[in-house]
Amino acid sequence: MANILILYISMTGNTEMMAEAIAGYLEYKDHLVDIKTFDFDPIDVEELLDYDVVFIGTHSSDDGEIPFEAEDFYEELDEADIGGRVFGVFGSGDTAYDEFCLSVDLMGDKLVHLGANVVPERMKVDLTPSNEDIERIEQFAESALQMVNK
């Protein structure tokens, strides 16, 4: 049984739906899941070390950048020793914009740069997750679990 954190920010509710789909799948598989939001739950980057897997979800603001609510966390990641830890990044966006889900890539790139073991697929959904997207999200969560068990 893995101890898992899902940390996210959602403006329209779409990234929240993704976080809930990940949590539902993991809880169905009998894992311990904590869900926190950048909006309401202060998180110290050192807390990340308490988890076997950390999922970070974000929408893309303005030109695809990290949302304001997650900027401090993003910068503080440089201070955490997350090398070798398993992470998954996910988020929703709108393909009508030039930079689709850029914040998901920015977060994933930072984690890779810091030596984290990041799920290769960065889970991106265009607007509201469809039933097909939910299936992909569950496969994404399973991929993270497989990385822990290696």
N, C-alpha and C positions, 0 to 999 in steps of 0.2 A: 504494500500500500504506500503510495507516494503522497507527500505533503506538497500541495500545489497552491500557488498564488496567481490570481488573475487580477491584474491592475489595469484600469482603462479610463479613458475619457471619451464621452460621447455627447455630441451636440444635438443630433437629431433623433437619437435612440437606436440608430442602426448598429453602431459599434457595441452598444449595450446588448443588443440582441445577439450579436456574435459572442460576447462574453458569456451570456447566459447559455448559449448552445454548447460552448466549451465546458462550462461548469456542469451542465446537465449530463453530458456524455461522461465526464470524469467521475461524477458522483454515482452514475449508473455502474461504472466499473469499480466502485467501492474505494475511491481515493478521497483523501481529505482535501477540501477546497475552501480557500479563503478568497473572497472577492472584495476588492477595494477600488475606490474611484479617486482619481486625482482631484476631483471637485471637493470631496468631503472627508477623505481619509488621509491624514498625514502619513507619509511613509518615509522612513529613514532607509537609505540605500543599504545600510548594514543589515536590515531585516531580510533582504533578499537571500542572505546566506542561510536563513532558517528553512528554506524551501528546496525541494528536490527539482522542481520545475517552476519557472515563472513565465507567465504569459503577459505580454504588454500590448494593450490595444489603444489605438489612437485614430482619431479622424484627422484629416488634413485641413489646416486653417489657411486662409489667405492664399499665398502662392505655394501651398503644400507643406508649409513649415510645421514644426512641432507646435501644438496648441499652447497658448499661454499657461494654462493650468499645469502642464507637464514640463515646462521649460526648466524649472529649478531641478527637478528630478533628473532630467536629461543631462544637465551640467554636473550634478552630484555623482552620477555614475562613474565619473573619472576617479572618484575617491574610493570606490568599492573594489574589493578583490574578488571579481566574479569569474576569473579564469576557470575554464572547464565546466562551469555551471550550465545547465540546460535552460534555454530560453526559446520562446516562440513569440513572434510579433504578428499582429493582425490589425485590421482596421477597415473602415468603409470610406468610400470616396464617391466622386462623381466623375465619370469619364468625360463629361462636358468640359471640364477644366483641363488646362495644358498639363498640369502635374498631377496625375492620378495617384493618390495615396502616397505621395512623396514622404510624408512623415513616417509611414511604416518602414520605408527604406532607410530613412535617416536613423531611426531607432535601431533597426537591424544592423546597419553598418557600424554604428557606435558599439553595439554589443560585440560584434565580430572583432572590431579593432581592439577591444578590451580583453579578448581571449575567451569570450563565452562560446559555448557550444550551441549554436543557433539552429533551430529547425530550418532546413534548406528552403522550404517554401515559405514565403511571406504571404500570409493569408490576406488577400484583398478582395473586397466585395464592392460591386457597383450599387450604391444606394442601399435599399432594403434587402436583406438576405432572402433568397428564394429557397424552396425546399432542396433544390440541387446544391445551392451554396451551403446549406446546413449539413448536407452529407459530406461536402468537401471540408467543412470546419471540423466535423467529427474525425475525419481521416487525419487532418492536421493535428488534432489533439492526440490521436493515437500515435502519430509519428514522434511526438515529443516523449510519450511514455516509452516507446521503443528505444529512444536515445538514452533514457535513464537506465534501462535494463541491460545495456551493453557493457 
